[in-house]
Amino acid sequence: MTGKVDEALGYEQARDELIEVVRRLEAGGTTLEESLALWERGEELATVCRRWLEGARARLDAALAEEDSAEGTDEDE
């Protein structure tokens, strides 16, 4: 579960940290405990990114629906 600090992260910050986590995991050389901690952090960051993207998608959909509604009103006149 993400904490309050994670909720304050912007999309780009979370994405950049996630990239670093993945890079460290792929490079290897970490203990099992470190790898598990990195994996858990990566999951948290992925959740933050997913929430940002879902929010952006909802805003886009709302804007497009509003635009379609406005165009439909203009055509009726």
VENLINMO-V457528 format. One record per helix or strand of 2 or more residues. SS is the DSSP state (a for helix, b for strand). FROM is the first residue (numbers start at 1). LEN is the number of residues. If there is no record, write none. Layout:
# VENLINMO-V457528
ss=<SS | SS>
from=<FROM | FROM>
len=<LEN | LEN>
This chain:
# VENLINMO-V457528
ss=<a | a | a>
from=<4 | 11 | 32>
len=<5 | 17 | 45>
